């Protein structure tokens, strides 16, 4: 199994500890006055989403995680599972709602997402950075209410609610940033 030496440590590295995949979310190099240099790392478990702190002396190594990232198309929701299909092999994956997390808010049928696989099993999905969703319900904006930053909750086709400007109406298409959940702009077809 490939491994990473401490000189390879950086944010975003995917490693394996005790049989579980971890993502290195922080890595700081520390050189004390005397003694050996150290790397203080924060690692997020990609299955349980817990964070742990570890310190490594220079020269140590960690096993690389067997993580593959694929493009998968969202097909449909079945009870508490979301069904995706690998665009190259046409394999289907049922991803439980705990692993989909808040990404369900952006999922439309046919949308291509990025899926992480650990030992051939899905451990997480990421929708595209921006999605266009149709507004299905919102309160009408008050006439003359043109003050800046006036927002109202708008329910979109996925069933999620987002804060949108007061001028957005039912049937409008809105572009949403999936990383923050923020309204970007009204979109055209």
N, C-alpha and C positions, 0 to 999 in steps of 0.2 A: 504494500500500500504506500502511495507517495506521502511525503511528509513535508512540513514547512519548518525551516530553521528560524531562530529568533530574528535573524537579519531580514527575513521575508515578511515579518509581522506588519500588518497595516489594517486600517479600518476597512470592513467589507469582506475580509477573508473568511472562508467557510471551512471550519475545522471539525474534527470528531473527537469527543471526549467521552469515555465510558460508554461507547456505543451509540451516543446521541449526536446529532448534528448541531453545531453552534455557529453563530455569526459573530465575528469580532466587531463590536460596535465602538470600541475605544481602545487605543493602544498608546501608552506613554513610555518613552525611554527615560530611565532614571539612572544617573551616574552618581553614586554617593562619593563622599570625599575619599574614602578608602574602601577597598573591596571590589567585588565584581559588579559590572553593570547589570541592570535589571529591566524587565519589560513588565509594566503593570497593565493588565488587560481586563476589559469588561466584555463578557461573552453572553449572547442571548441564545437560549435554547430554542431552536426552530420548531420543535414539536410542542413543548409545554409553554413557551413564551416567557420563561423565567430568566432572570439575569444573575450571573455569578461573576465574582472577581477572582482573578488568578494572577500570580506573579511568577515570572519565568526568569531564570538566570541566563545571561548571554551564552549561546552555544547549545541550549536545549532545543528540542524540536517537538512538534505536535503533528498527529496524523491529519491528512487532508480528508475532508468529508466527501463521500461519494454522492455529490449532489449534481443533478442535471437540471438545466432550465430549458423548458420547451414552450412552443407556442401551442395553446390549446383553445379550441372554440367552445364557448358556452352554448350548450344545447337547451337544457330545461331544468326546472327544479322538481324534485320528487321527494315529497314529505320534508325531511330535514337534510336531505342531500342535494347537492348541485352536481349535475352531470356535464362533464367536459369531454371533448374528443381531441386527441392528438392530431394535428393537421398533416403530419407526415405518415404515421403508421395506421391512423384511423382507430387506434385503441381508445376505449372509453374509460373514464375515471369518474367514480362517484366520490365527491369531496364533501365531508360532513360540514355542517354550518359553523362549527367551532373553528375550523381551519379557514373557512372563507371570511369569517369575522365581519367587518364593516363593508367589505367589498361588494356584498349583495346589493347595496344601495345603487350601484352603478351598472349592474349586469343586465344586458339586453340579449335576447336570443340571437345567436350568430356572431356575437362579439368575440374577437380574438384577444385572449389574455395570456400573460406569462405565468407558467406553472412551475413550481419547484418540486422535483422528485428526489426522494431519498430512498435508495435501494429499490427503485421502481414504484414507490408508493407516494402519492401526492401529500405534501406537507404545507402547501400554501399557494395562493394565487395572487396575482397583481393585475388589476385592470389597466388599460392604457392611461396615460397621464391626464388626458382630457376626453370627456364623453359628451355627446349631444343627446339630451333627453327631452321628451315632450311633456309639457305641463298638462296634467289632467284635472287639477282642481286648485283654485286659489281664490281668495276674497277679491272683489273688485277694488281697484285703487280709487281713492277719494279724489274728486275733481279738485284741481288746483293744488294738490299735494305734490309739489315739485321740489321740495327741499331736498338737498343732497343727502345721500345715505339713508333714505327711508326704505325699509325693507319689509317684506311680508313673507310668511311661510307659503311655499308652493309645493303641492304634492305632484310628483312626476310618475311616469308610466311604470317604474319599478316598484312603486309603493313607498318610496322614501320621500322625506320632506327636506327642502333646502330653502335658505333665506335668499330671496331674489328681490330686485328693486320693485317699487310700487307700480311701475308701468308694465310689468309682465302680466300677460293675460292667459286664460285657458286656451290651449291649442298652440301656444308659442313653443318654439324649440330653444332650449337654453344649454349653453356650454358650461360644464362643471369641471373643476380641477379635482381629480380623484385623490390627490395627495393631501389636500386641505379640506375638501368638501365645500369650497367656496364657489359662488357664482362668478363666471368670467364675463360672459356676454350673451346676447340673443344670437341665435344661429339661424342661418338660412338652410333650406332643404339640402 
